[in-house]
Amino acid sequence: MTDDSDVVWTRFETPEEIRLLIDSYIEELRRGNIYLTGELSLLFAPTGAFQEHSISNGWGKEFLILAEQFDNVCWI
């Protein structure tokens, strides 16, 4: 994600806001906070912020691969 990424179809104001949120989730998961999976599921859901962002910026197919990996990890 670059600073000129289109975020118009997301709840975020800037690409940096998305990056900061992702970084905070990564840190919390590293600390063992598994309770974030519900929040992350909403971001990865069809028509969720991550999918909308990926489609707007031309990496929708890559997102589907990432979302499938997320589902495999979180819903074992």
C-alpha positions in Angstrom: 0.0 0.0 0.0 1.3 3.4 -1.0 0.5 6.8 0.3 -1.4 7.5 -2.9 -3.7 4.4 -2.5 -7.4 5.1 -3.0 -9.3 4.7 0.2 -12.6 6.2 -0.9 -14.5 2.9 -0.5 -13.2 2.2 3.0 -13.9 3.7 6.4 -10.4 5.1 6.5 -9.3 8.6 5.7 -5.7 7.8 4.6 -3.6 4.8 3.6 -1.4 5.6 6.7 -4.5 5.0 8.9 -4.9 1.5 7.5 -1.2 0.8 7.9 -1.2 1.9 11.5 -4.3 -0.2 12.3 -2.7 -3.3 10.6 0.5 -2.7 12.6 -1.4 -2.5 15.9 -3.2 -5.7 15.1 0.0 -7.5 14.3 1.5 -6.3 17.6 -1.5 -7.4 19.6 -1.5 -10.8 17.9 2.1 -11.2 18.7 1.3 -10.5 22.3 -1.2 -13.4 22.2 -4.5 -11.4 21.9 -6.6 -13.8 19.9 -9.8 -11.8 20.6 -9.0 -9.6 17.6 -10.1 -12.2 15.1 -13.6 -11.0 15.2 -12.6 -7.4 14.3 -10.2 -8.7 11.7 -12.9 -10.9 10.2 -15.0 -7.8 9.5 -12.0 -6.2 7.7 -11.4 -9.3 5.6 -15.1 -10.0 4.9 -16.6 -9.7 1.4 -17.2 -6.0 0.9 -15.1 -5.3 4.0 -12.6 -2.5 4.1 -9.6 -4.6 3.0 -11.5 -6.0 0.0 -12.8 -2.7 -1.0 -9.3 -1.2 -0.8 -7.8 -4.0 -2.8 -10.3 -3.7 -5.6 -10.0 0.1 -5.8 -6.2 -0.3 -6.1 -5.9 -3.2 -8.5 -4.9 -6.0 -6.3 -8.2 -7.8 -5.8 -6.9 -11.2 -6.8 -4.0 -11.0 -4.4 -6.5 -10.0 -1.7 -8.5 -13.1 -2.2 -5.4 -15.2 -1.7 -4.6 -13.3 1.5 -8.2 -13.6 2.7 -8.2 -17.3 2.2 -4.9 -17.6 4.2 -6.5 -15.5 6.9 -9.5 -17.8 7.0 -7.4 -20.9 7.2 -5.4 -19.5 10.1 -8.3 -18.1 12.1 -10.9 -20.8 11.6 -9.0 -24.0 12.1 
